[in-house]
Amino acid sequence: MKIIAGFMKSQFIHRINHQLLRNLPFVQKGMNNPAYKGLWCGRQERRIIHFHQVIDRLIMEDGGQVPDYK
């Protein structure tokens, strides 16, 4: 049963990745549009960005430039 569940999971992940990759050119085209003003992140994505900003600040305590992840 574990083998079947693992196979079904891998098929599901493959299908999701295929959909994401198929849509990627359209997303990139939209992001290069002059009307594009920036990415709207959800709450979870914002947390990841904040986490990286905190890590960058800790690494660059000596006054280095922290990247702006907006």
Beta strands, then each sheet from edge to edge (+ up, - down):
end
